[in-house]
């Protein structure tokens, strides 16, 4: 139930007349090494620092026309290793040196994740494993030992023993007739114990799995139309590749033993798959594909055994992507003229407006589709939803309305300028598109829908305030430039503001009247999720969670291990990495009160155990339900005692006695609460209480539950 939001995009252009050939990352010093060539075919190595400023440049001893097979930074030896198709292996660190040559040339090359072994496939189709000092460990032919290691599936129920239909047979024949690319790919498992090699043998592409010492482990089952792309999931479970059918493209998965293990279909406009790449924690698979109008990067994530396309990154002449080895939400998109640094974060798109008419809805992005579920009326588990909306173009960002009942929402599409507004009535009805318009420029990455005719956007140009009148005239004004990069835009309906955060953790309000940024609070560090609430005399309090799971209320650290949070107008709900859900009242205690630690020996209504890895999708803005998503993707709805008691108190304050009594009965709350909460008010409304309940059984249940004990001081403090 979460979407990938883009926190920052930094485009880096190479010096004039330079063409990017490859790049690699040094995570310890936060450097990017770029291999490029100029008009004179001179190969150069450029070094960029953490701010993407060019700091160093050196000339390499080969021509820029050489085909680059691999470029990798070896952390222990602090040098860049470049492998060429001609067979030369060069290092560039304190000096530039050609350390060796493979006479037969290099067809594929990949370093192990621990930088200890270099795996090569030579031009003579031989596998060569070398140490970091380039000493040969083993060498053998790529196609040796097939008969002994092919996995054979026998028995009923397998694909080979069932009739597939004439149409599928014709499709497989067409796939077999397609010309195979001779390109060879190598991919290591995350722990470096196994590697996979994809190559063409006898006109059919084959994937072989080798152990770390070079022994053949398995041969993956034959798949017609298999392409050269290859990426082993770092967690070790699956090997990803692409398969081209007559009418579709699929990403197919294999287990280590060679057996096929599922697939998903790429979007219909995919014409060619160029590359696959996993991020470091295996949560996102990047697919570089040609969609006819150009090459783009599609980011896919799976939940509950279903794959969703969460983002489509577009650019000019995209070649490949490089994930940060340590930060799983940082990716570099490589183009011919430079590269773009993209920082992502996974956030839920849910309603926040505290209204009794709120649908408590959630929107999940799947390419051009938006999966809409109003949890106040229908708890539909993913990958299903109550309504599927088609935006016609992949969606970049979703923002729920911060006005009215909060049931509407706005979509920012992948072209970074088209905004689509949807309205929805309270209930199960499907949202309807009410307006589609264009923002100026094409660099927006986040939006917020503050008022019916006002949309705030955040992009490379800064914060833009767009007003749309009844005649569909669009006028945009940009706030003055800020002294620090702006990273996050978030609507805060509890305080009727749109908040924007910069890289230093400072939070500002986007003023519609002055069209300027007004300071609201300063968090100790940059947060990836923020919201705000009014705490009475303390004023506006900003709650934020960092990428390292720290939860702050202004400058106060509420929890060092927060995995998710949801801010209601009266309660802050958050989960911890110790598998608890906590409830903190929104008042002065949010800043000054004590927050007890997660101690199993202490019984408290302010916390409860949850399943390991559970995260909050949403908490009903005015009700007593909290929806959790489990690690495998399924949903669970619970009614925590803290929220039930809050709902009972609200009902008693509103003199809705029957509703309060039914809540106590259903959730096993001691009915003394109805009297003990406000004894004088209850006795004054005793006749009203009897008239509202108006059932002898319920009145008998209430009377029989009364005893001489103040439960507000003993049980529900």
Buried (B, 14 or more C-beta within 10 A) or exposed (E): BBBBBBBBBBBBEBEEEBBBBBBBBBBEEEBBBBBBBBEEEBBBBBBBEEEBEEEEEEEBEBEBEBEBBBBBBBBEEEBBBBBBBBBBBBBBEEEBEBEBEBEBBBBBBBBBBBBEBBBBBBBEBBBBBBEBEEEEBEEBEBBEEEEEBBEEEEEEEEEEEEEEEEEEEEBBEBBEEEEBEEBBBBBBBBEBBBBBBBBBBEEEBBBBBBEBEBEBBBBBBEBBBBBBBBBBBBEBBBBBBBBBBBEEBBBBBBBBEBBBEBBBEBBEEBEBBBBBBBBBBBBBBBBBBBBEEEBBBBBBBBBBEEBBBBBBBBBEEBBBBBBBBEBBBBBBBBBBBBBBBBBBBBBBBBBBBBBEBBBBBBBBBBBBBBBBBBBBBBBBBBBEBBBEBEBEBBBBBBBBBBBBBBBBBBBBBBBBBBBBBBBBBBEEBEBEEEBBBBBBBBBBBBBBBBBEEBBBBBBBBBBBBBBBEEEEEBEBEBBEEBEEBBBBBBBBBBBBBBBBBBBBBBBBBBBBEEBEBEEBBBBBEBBBBBBBBBBEEBEBBBBBBBBEBBBBBBEBEBBEBBBBBBBBBBBBBBBBBEBBBBBBBBBEEBBEEEBEEBEEEEEBBBBBEBEEBBBBBBBBBBBBBBBBBBEEBEBBEBBBBBBBBBBBBBBBEEBBBBBBBBBBBEBEBBBBBBBBBBEEEBEEBEEEBEEBBEEEEBBEBBEEBEEEEBBBEEBBE
